[in-house]
Amino acid sequence: MSRQPGRRPDGPKVVVIGSGSWGTTFGKILADGGAQVTMWARRPEQAQEIDEAKRNSKYLPGINLPRTMRATHELRQAIDGAAQVYLSVPSQSARETLRAMRPYLTDDAVPIVSLMKGVEKKTNLRMSQVIEQELRCDPARIAVASGPNLALEIARENPTAAVIASGSQDTADAVARRARNPYFRSFVNTDVTGTEFGGVLKNLIAVAIGIVDGVGYGENTKASIITRGLVEMTDFAVAYGAQPGTLQGLAGLGDLIATCQSPLSRNNTAGRLLGQGYKFHEVIAQMNQTAEGLASVHPILELAKEAGVEMPIVQQVKMVLEGRMSPREIAPHLTTDDDTPQGEGTQNGQNDRGGALRRAIERALDLLRDGGRGPRRD
């Protein structure tokens, strides 16, 4: 139940396109922060349930939504008059949704915020790039949200932090001020590439963790994969222009920890089913929602090859998905054909582990001292 169920919205109208678990949760975040929230749902019956019953029983069972939240299945009605637009649809159908939205986005100043964590399979583009292409808009209007964002925990109002990234500091700040309330805090940065790739890559490592969990390996194996997975994530993102520090923040390490260790993670669940012996098509059939990591494996490995980045964990996830490797063999951080001792740092020379720990502690202390007021750098 919302902590402020009777609060009247005093902020501008915002719209969330997509009413799955994360989209609905983010709508709740915005409504509890005072915004006038309209949800867009593809199915009329889902829009009606959110609008009238203030529930989304399929995706957020047991959660009461704020009484101020509205919902519709009409795109024009949802977008009309919105001061901010948030996108939370599956990454592989984002382009189709954006094309349908384009005629109704007539205000060139409205920020477009991606809540999606995927890479388009046909083009290998990040979601912010797909948004820019389809809406033909200034990239300074585009922001992305990422971090340790397990939807059901946030819907239950567990205290959580996230990061809003945009090439425009003004856009990042404006979105972060709106996306905050007593239980949800938004930090900011201008590293869109690193923030987006962090949200994509952690899903792939979470699939690997799920696989070894399904096999029955213990905490040592999982901790090793998480640690080496962060190295892979950092090498990849930096090769495409990201700042290494972004992968040490909420969009990288923070999201990685949450997604790898929680049974609420769809990617972890998909991996666990694979580890238990289910085939890829059987896993897809059992999943109630999209596990973005499964669709992102192939495009990420293509991009890694183009950049000359080695990603042995992700490569072996691909082999398990294709049935070319037994799940019990997925331990690339332990097995290698090269007997030469290797350093554990990243390829880009980021060996400052003590500094990373210090910065992480400083960020945590900043959050506690500040008490959730206003946007800050991640």
Kinemage of the C-alpha trace (Angstrom):
@kinemage 1
@onewidth
@group {chain A} dominant
@subgroup {mainchain}
@vectorlist {calphas} color= white
{ca met a 1} P 0.000 0.000 0.000
{ca ser a 2} L 1.289 3.473 -0.813
{ca arg a 3} L 2.584 5.488 2.103
{ca gln a 4} L 0.725 8.541 0.804
{ca pro a 5} L -2.550 7.066 -0.517
{ca gly a 6} L -4.509 10.283 -0.211
{ca arg a 7} L -1.969 12.693 -1.664
{ca arg a 8} L -3.307 14.861 -4.454
{ca pro a 9} L -0.993 15.050 -7.483
{ca asp a 10} L 0.546 18.518 -7.618
{ca gly a 11} L 3.032 17.889 -10.417
{ca pro a 12} L 2.633 17.846 -14.201
{ca lys a 13} L 1.070 15.036 -16.175
{ca val a 14} L 3.482 12.235 -17.079
{ca val a 15} L 2.794 9.092 -19.081
{ca val a 16} L 4.284 5.618 -18.803
{ca ile a 17} L 4.052 3.601 -22.015
{ca gly a 18} L 3.859 -0.063 -21.033
{ca ser a 19} L 2.128 -1.614 -18.043
{ca gly a 20} L 4.229 -4.643 -17.187
{ca ser a 21} L 5.757 -5.013 -13.743
{ca trp a 22} L 8.474 -2.378 -14.200
{ca gly a 23} L 6.347 0.127 -16.081
{ca thr a 24} L 3.552 -0.072 -13.504
{ca thr a 25} L 6.049 0.170 -10.648
{ca phe a 26} L 7.620 3.255 -12.173
{ca gly a 27} L 4.181 4.765 -12.580
{ca lys a 28} L 3.669 4.201 -8.849
{ca ile a 29} L 7.045 5.828 -8.126
{ca leu a 30} L 6.028 8.915 -10.095
{ca ala a 31} L 2.537 9.072 -8.589
{ca asp a 32} L 3.894 8.750 -5.042
{ca gly a 33} L 6.201 11.648 -5.907
{ca gly a 34} L 3.226 13.855 -6.780
{ca ala a 35} L 2.982 13.516 -10.566
{ca gln a 36} L -0.298 13.091 -12.430
{ca val a 37} L 0.387 9.654 -13.916
{ca thr a 38} L -1.354 8.062 -16.870
{ca met a 39} L -0.421 4.491 -17.757
{ca trp a 40} L -0.765 3.150 -21.288
{ca ala a 41} L -1.600 -0.549 -21.540
{ca arg a 42} L -1.823 -2.493 -24.778
{ca arg a 43} L -4.774 -4.555 -23.517
{ca pro a 44} L -8.015 -2.649 -22.695
{ca glu a 45} L -8.846 -4.979 -19.796
{ca gln a 46} L -5.477 -4.290 -18.159
{ca ala a 47} L -5.953 -0.530 -18.521
{ca gln a 48} L -9.403 -0.855 -16.969
{ca glu a 49} L -8.085 -2.813 -13.975
{ca ile a 50} L -5.379 -0.221 -13.285
{ca asp a 51} L -7.744 2.705 -13.812
{ca glu a 52} L -10.692 1.410 -11.775
{ca ala a 53} L -9.426 -1.216 -9.332
{ca lys a 54} L -5.944 0.363 -8.861
{ca arg a 55} L -4.389 -3.079 -9.296
{ca asn a 56} L -2.274 -4.876 -11.875
{ca ser a 57} L -2.903 -8.422 -10.736
{ca lys a 58} L -0.964 -10.155 -13.524
{ca tyr a 59} L 2.314 -8.303 -13.049
{ca leu a 60} L 2.187 -6.885 -9.499
{ca pro a 61} L 0.002 -9.249 -7.472
{ca gly a 62} L -0.923 -7.962 -4.025
{ca ile a 63} L 0.095 -4.340 -4.722
{ca asn a 64} L -2.390 -1.498 -4.282
{ca leu a 65} L -1.638 1.317 -6.712
{ca pro a 66} L -2.089 5.014 -5.813
{ca arg a 67} L -5.640 6.226 -6.238
{ca thr a 68} L -4.351 9.102 -8.366
{ca met a 69} L -2.986 6.793 -11.114
{ca arg a 70} L -4.999 6.608 -14.314
{ca ala a 71} L -4.734 4.224 -17.269
{ca thr a 72} L -5.898 3.945 -20.865
{ca his a 73} L -5.269 1.757 -23.908
{ca glu a 74} L -5.548 4.758 -26.258
{ca leu a 75} L -2.096 6.142 -27.127
{ca arg a 76} L -3.350 9.586 -28.121
{ca gln a 77} L -5.233 10.000 -24.853
{ca ala a 78} L -2.269 8.780 -22.820
{ca ile a 79} L 0.302 11.097 -24.414
{ca asp a 80} L -1.842 14.221 -24.784
{ca gly a 81} L -0.540 16.972 -22.490
{ca ala a 82} L 2.283 14.886 -20.974
{ca ala a 83} L 5.308 16.831 -19.726
{ca gln a 84} L 7.468 13.681 -19.579
{ca val a 85} L 7.153 10.343 -21.407
{ca tyr a 86} L 8.529 7.098 -19.923
{ca leu a 87} L 8.954 3.999 -22.102
{ca ser a 88} L 8.716 0.512 -20.596
{ca val a 89} L 8.021 -1.970 -23.372
{ca pro a 90} L 10.052 -5.030 -24.466
{ca ser a 91} L 13.183 -3.872 -26.281
{ca gln a 92} L 12.432 -5.976 -29.358
{ca ser a 93} L 9.045 -4.279 -29.870
{ca ala a 94} L 10.170 -0.765 -28.912
{ca arg a 95} L 10.550 0.462 -32.487
{ca glu a 96} L 6.981 -0.528 -33.374
{ca thr a 97} L 5.622 1.248 -30.299
{ca leu a 98} L 7.662 4.385 -30.999
{ca arg a 99} L 6.327 4.579 -34.543
{ca ala a 100} L 2.786 4.455 -33.201
{ca met a 101} L 3.597 7.196 -30.673
{ca arg a 102} L 5.313 9.598 -33.062
{ca pro a 103} L 2.214 11.422 -34.416
{ca tyr a 104} L 1.134 12.366 -30.881
{ca leu a 105} L 4.477 13.722 -29.627
{ca thr a 106} L 4.082 17.265 -30.899
{ca asp a 107} L 5.993 19.097 -28.136
{ca asp a 108} L 9.703 19.197 -29.026
{ca ala a 109} L 10.706 19.932 -25.410
{ca val a 110} L 9.208 16.850 -23.729
{ca pro a 111} L 11.850 14.491 -22.257
{ca ile a 112} L 11.641 10.881 -23.424
{ca val a 113} L 12.851 8.460 -20.742
{ca ser a 114} L 13.814 4.861 -21.472
{ca leu a 115} L 13.130 2.331 -18.712
{ca met a 116} L 14.163 -0.494 -21.059
{ca lys a 117} L 17.264 -2.665 -20.656
{ca gly a 118} L 17.986 -4.359 -23.943
{ca val a 119} L 19.703 -4.158 -27.331
{ca glu a 120} L 17.743 -4.418 -30.570
{ca lys a 121} L 18.605 -7.722 -32.226
{ca lys a 122} L 18.391 -6.617 -35.871
{ca thr a 123} L 20.461 -3.454 -35.496
{ca asn a 124} L 22.499 -3.965 -32.274
{ca leu a 125} L 21.349 -0.481 -31.228
{ca arg a 126} L 20.802 0.654 -27.648
{ca met a 127} L 17.294 1.786 -26.761
{ca ser a 128} L 18.217 5.485 -26.661
{ca gln a 129} L 19.519 5.136 -30.224
{ca val a 130} L 16.282 3.467 -31.336
{ca ile a 131} L 14.307 6.295 -29.693
{ca glu a 132} L 16.403 8.930 -31.461
{ca gln a 133} L 15.925 7.200 -34.823
{ca glu a 134} L 12.197 6.617 -34.600
{ca leu a 135} L 11.151 9.897 -32.971
{ca arg a 136} L 13.717 11.922 -34.944
{ca cys a 137} L 14.342 13.974 -31.840
{ca asp a 138} L 17.258 15.824 -30.288
{ca pro a 139} L 19.276 13.300 -28.199
{ca ala a 140} L 19.421 15.950 -25.457
{ca arg a 141} L 15.714 15.186 -24.844
{ca ile a 142} L 16.421 11.507 -24.197
{ca ala a 143} L 17.208 10.044 -20.773
{ca val a 144} L 17.637 6.495 -19.515
{ca ala a 145} L 16.896 5.075 -16.065
{ca ser a 146} L 18.817 2.162 -14.607
{ca gly a 147} L 20.043 0.632 -11.360
{ca pro a 148} L 19.089 -2.136 -8.935
{ca asn a 149} L 15.414 -2.000 -9.828
{ca leu a 150} L 13.593 -5.230 -8.941
{ca ala a 151} L 10.027 -4.119 -9.575
{ca leu a 152} L 8.148 -5.970 -6.845
{ca glu a 153} L 10.527 -4.811 -4.097
{ca ile a 154} L 10.100 -1.175 -5.158
{ca ala a 155} L 6.335 -1.591 -5.497
{ca arg a 156} L 6.426 -2.757 -1.857
{ca glu a 157} L 8.275 0.508 -1.117
{ca asn a 158} L 11.624 -1.002 -0.158
{ca pro a 159} L 14.120 1.937 -0.155
{ca thr a 160} L 15.906 1.975 -3.510
{ca ala a 161} L 18.287 4.143 -5.522
{ca ala a 162} L 18.514 4.497 -9.300
{ca val a 163} L 20.443 6.584 -11.801
{ca ile a 164} L 19.092 8.830 -14.560
{ca ala a 165} L 21.491 9.443 -17.445
{ca ser a 166} L 21.205 11.916 -20.302
{ca gly a 167} L 23.605 13.701 -22.604
{ca ser a 168} L 21.960 16.859 -21.256
{ca gln a 169} L 22.548 17.584 -17.597
{ca asp a 170} L 19.344 19.640 -17.536
{ca thr a 171} L 17.297 16.716 -18.837
{ca ala a 172} L 18.858 14.288 -16.341
{ca asp a 173} L 18.172 16.694 -13.468
{ca ala a 174} L 14.567 17.330 -14.536
{ca val a 175} L 13.777 13.617 -14.748
{ca ala a 176} L 15.566 12.837 -11.463
{ca arg a 177} L 13.561 15.524 -9.641
{ca arg a 178} L 10.350 13.944 -10.888
{ca ala a 179} L 11.402 10.314 -10.291
{ca arg a 180} L 11.843 10.507 -6.539
{ca asn a 181} L 9.762 10.037 -3.415
{ca pro a 182} L 10.348 8.924 0.211
{ca tyr a 183} L 11.349 5.377 -0.836
{ca phe a 184} L 12.925 5.979 -4.273
{ca arg a 185} L 15.928 8.188 -4.978
{ca ser a 186} L 17.410 9.118 -8.357
{ca phe a 187} L 21.053 10.038 -8.905
{ca val a 188} L 22.271 11.493 -12.229
{ca asn a 189} L 25.105 11.207 -14.721
{ca thr a 190} L 25.742 12.112 -18.364
{ca asp a 191} L 27.158 8.720 -19.424
{ca val a 192} L 24.232 7.334 -21.412
{ca thr a 193} L 26.345 4.639 -23.077
{ca gly a 194} L 27.689 3.235 -19.816
{ca thr a 195} L 24.332 3.431 -18.053
{ca glu a 196} L 22.496 1.633 -20.851
{ca phe a 197} L 25.119 -1.047 -21.387
{ca gly a 198} L 25.284 -1.661 -17.630
{ca gly a 199} L 21.560 -2.399 -17.628
{ca val a 200} L 21.913 -4.748 -20.603
{ca leu a 201} L 25.092 -6.586 -19.631
{ca lys a 202} L 24.109 -7.373 -16.051
{ca asn a 203} L 21.176 -9.372 -17.458
{ca leu a 204} L 23.590 -11.677 -19.278
{ca ile a 205} L 25.653 -12.285 -16.146
{ca ala a 206} L 22.419 -12.917 -14.225
{ca val a 207} L 21.505 -15.656 -16.701
{ca ala a 208} L 24.912 -17.260 -16.039
{ca ile a 209} L 24.327 -17.045 -12.275
{ca gly a 210} L 20.913 -18.628 -12.698
{ca ile a 211} L 22.442 -21.463 -14.697
{ca val a 212} L 25.026 -22.337 -12.032
{ca asp a 213} L 22.352 -21.973 -9.356
{ca gly a 214} L 20.132 -24.409 -11.249
{ca val a 215} L 23.032 -26.834 -11.566
{ca gly a 216} L 23.579 -26.654 -7.805
{ca tyr a 217} L 26.947 -24.905 -7.570
{ca gly a 218} L 27.559 -22.850 -4.429
{ca glu a 219} L 28.329 -19.292 -3.417
{ca asn a 220} L 32.018 -19.419 -4.366
{ca thr a 221} L 31.150 -20.152 -7.984
{ca lys a 222} L 28.505 -17.434 -8.088
{ca ala a 223} L 30.752 -14.838 -6.445
{ca ser a 224} L 33.517 -15.642 -8.925
{ca ile a 225} L 31.195 -15.230 -11.913
{ca ile a 226} L 29.746 -11.970 -10.579
{ca thr a 227} L 33.237 -10.530 -10.065
{ca arg a 228} L 34.608 -11.651 -13.420
{ca gly a 229} L 31.314 -10.651 -15.011
{ca leu a 230} L 31.808 -7.081 -13.844
{ca val a 231} L 35.205 -7.106 -15.560
{ca glu a 232} L 33.570 -8.237 -18.809
{ca met a 233} L 30.891 -5.573 -18.461
{ca thr a 234} L 33.464 -2.841 -17.879
{ca asp a 235} L 35.722 -3.914 -20.756
{ca phe a 236} L 32.793 -3.981 -23.155
{ca ala a 237} L 31.224 -0.682 -22.089
{ca val a 238} L 34.536 1.219 -22.065
{ca ala a 239} L 35.305 -0.081 -25.561
{ca tyr a 240} L 32.141 1.718 -26.706
{ca gly a 241} L 32.976 4.992 -24.982
{ca ala a 242} L 31.562 4.533 -21.477
{ca gln a 243} L 33.224 5.834 -18.329
{ca pro a 244} L 34.633 2.988 -16.165
{ca gly a 245} L 33.175 4.592 -13.029
{ca thr a 246} L 29.646 4.172 -14.379
{ca leu a 247} L 30.045 0.394 -14.217
{ca gln a 248} L 31.137 0.724 -10.574
{ca gly a 249} L 27.940 2.608 -9.780
{ca leu a 250} L 24.228 1.875 -9.610
{ca ala a 251} L 23.825 1.012 -13.308
{ca gly a 252} L 26.681 -1.492 -13.158
{ca leu a 253} L 27.679 -3.060 -9.860
{ca gly a 254} L 24.430 -2.126 -8.094
{ca asp a 255} L 22.173 -3.614 -10.751
{ca leu a 256} L 24.455 -6.635 -11.147
{ca ile a 257} L 24.245 -7.557 -7.459
{ca ala a 258} L 20.457 -7.193 -7.317
{ca thr a 259} L 19.769 -9.069 -10.534
{ca cys a 260} L 22.164 -11.928 -9.835
{ca gln a 261} L 21.105 -12.689 -6.288
{ca ser a 262} L 17.331 -12.268 -6.360
{ca pro a 263} L 14.720 -14.899 -7.292
{ca leu a 264} L 12.598 -11.932 -8.444
{ca ser a 265} L 14.985 -11.464 -11.392
{ca arg a 266} L 13.509 -12.755 -14.645
{ca asn a 267} L 16.969 -13.336 -16.121
{ca asn a 268} L 18.112 -15.231 -13.036
{ca thr a 269} L 14.952 -17.344 -13.231
{ca ala a 270} L 15.499 -18.088 -16.931
{ca gly a 271} L 19.086 -19.156 -16.221
{ca arg a 272} L 18.014 -21.350 -13.320
{ca leu a 273} L 15.569 -23.200 -15.576
{ca leu a 274} L 18.347 -23.736 -18.120
{ca gly a 275} L 20.602 -25.056 -15.348
{ca gln a 276} L 17.884 -27.498 -14.319
{ca gly a 277} L 17.900 -28.987 -17.811
{ca tyr a 278} L 15.065 -27.162 -19.575
{ca lys a 279} L 15.617 -26.332 -23.242
{ca phe a 280} L 15.516 -22.765 -24.506
{ca his a 281} L 12.005 -23.028 -25.977
{ca glu a 282} L 10.761 -24.608 -22.743
{ca val a 283} L 12.170 -21.718 -20.721
{ca ile a 284} L 10.442 -19.192 -22.966
{ca ala a 285} L 7.158 -21.061 -22.579
{ca gln a 286} L 7.405 -20.958 -18.774
{ca met a 287} L 8.320 -17.272 -18.458
{ca asn a 288} L 5.422 -14.932 -17.622
{ca gln a 289} L 7.442 -11.881 -18.677
{ca thr a 290} L 10.288 -11.051 -21.047
{ca ala a 291} L 13.801 -11.953 -19.873
{ca glu a 292} L 15.744 -9.305 -21.808
{ca gly a 293} L 19.063 -11.084 -21.288
{ca leu a 294} L 18.051 -13.994 -23.513
{ca ala a 295} L 17.428 -11.710 -26.487
{ca ser a 296} L 20.564 -9.619 -25.894
{ca val a 297} L 23.187 -12.397 -25.898
{ca his a 298} L 23.666 -12.544 -29.664
{ca pro a 299} L 23.815 -8.776 -30.402
{ca ile a 300} L 26.151 -8.151 -27.455
{ca leu a 301} L 28.576 -10.835 -28.659
{ca glu a 302} L 28.483 -9.331 -32.158
{ca leu a 303} L 29.331 -5.912 -30.729
{ca ala a 304} L 32.067 -7.442 -28.550
{ca lys a 305} L 33.640 -9.061 -31.593
{ca glu a 306} L 33.586 -5.772 -33.493
{ca ala a 307} L 35.330 -4.040 -30.570
{ca gly a 308} L 37.832 -6.857 -29.953
{ca val a 309} L 36.537 -7.512 -26.422
{ca glu a 310} L 36.624 -11.013 -24.937
{ca met a 311} L 33.472 -12.055 -23.053
{ca pro a 312} L 33.924 -15.719 -22.070
{ca ile a 313} L 31.010 -15.785 -19.604
{ca val a 314} L 28.541 -14.394 -22.134
{ca gln a 315} L 29.958 -16.686 -24.829
{ca gln a 316} L 29.306 -19.750 -22.696
{ca val a 317} L 25.783 -18.540 -21.879
{ca lys a 318} L 25.210 -18.496 -25.638
{ca met a 319} L 26.529 -22.051 -25.947
{ca val a 320} L 24.166 -23.260 -23.203
{ca leu a 321} L 21.224 -21.496 -24.871
{ca glu a 322} L 22.069 -23.223 -28.152
{ca gly a 323} L 22.454 -26.621 -26.478
{ca arg a 324} L 26.156 -26.829 -27.383
{ca met a 325} L 27.363 -26.887 -23.772
{ca ser a 326} L 26.197 -28.657 -20.654
{ca pro a 327} L 25.139 -26.176 -17.944
{ca arg a 328} L 27.558 -27.886 -15.559
{ca glu a 329} L 30.483 -26.695 -17.677
{ca ile a 330} L 29.700 -22.975 -17.376
{ca ala a 331} L 32.641 -21.810 -15.315
{ca pro a 332} L 34.720 -19.730 -17.758
{ca his a 333} L 36.468 -17.854 -14.967
{ca leu a 334} L 37.948 -21.187 -13.817
{ca thr a 335} L 38.492 -23.070 -17.084
{ca thr a 336} L 40.654 -21.828 -19.946
{ca asp a 337} L 42.792 -23.351 -22.663
{ca asp a 338} L 45.556 -20.864 -21.814
{ca asp a 339} L 47.731 -21.924 -18.865
{ca thr a 340} L 49.428 -18.515 -18.710
{ca pro a 341} L 48.646 -16.745 -15.401
{ca gln a 342} L 46.411 -13.734 -15.999
{ca gly a 343} L 45.897 -10.516 -14.080
{ca glu a 344} L 42.409 -9.935 -12.731
{ca gly a 345} L 42.108 -6.299 -13.821
{ca thr a 346} L 40.096 -5.099 -16.782
{ca gln a 347} L 41.543 -4.728 -20.263
{ca asn a 348} L 41.333 -0.955 -19.967
{ca gly a 349} L 43.717 -0.894 -17.019
{ca gln a 350} L 41.163 -0.221 -14.293
{ca asn a 351} L 42.990 -1.863 -11.388
{ca asp a 352} L 42.034 0.757 -8.809
{ca arg a 353} L 39.896 -1.583 -6.728
{ca gly a 354} L 40.644 0.282 -3.500
{ca gly a 355} L 39.588 3.539 -5.113
{ca ala a 356} L 36.403 1.951 -6.426
{ca leu a 357} L 35.513 0.728 -2.948
{ca arg a 358} L 36.219 4.151 -1.481
{ca arg a 359} L 34.020 5.842 -4.068
{ca ala a 360} L 31.207 3.332 -3.466
{ca ile a 361} L 31.327 4.039 0.282
{ca glu a 362} L 31.375 7.787 -0.355
{ca arg a 363} L 28.282 7.493 -2.570
{ca ala a 364} L 26.454 5.525 0.104
{ca leu a 365} L 27.346 8.091 2.766
{ca asp a 366} L 26.240 10.937 0.493
{ca leu a 367} L 22.864 9.255 0.052
{ca leu a 368} L 22.399 8.777 3.790
{ca arg a 369} L 23.465 12.324 4.646
{ca asp a 370} L 21.348 13.921 1.953
{ca gly a 371} L 18.169 12.102 2.942
{ca gly a 372} L 16.940 11.768 -0.641
{ca arg a 373} L 16.706 15.479 -1.470
{ca gly a 374} L 17.344 16.461 -5.072
{ca pro a 375} L 19.399 14.815 -7.837
{ca arg a 376} L 23.093 14.080 -7.294
{ca arg a 377} L 25.881 12.667 -9.395
{ca asp a 378} L 26.119 8.874 -9.402
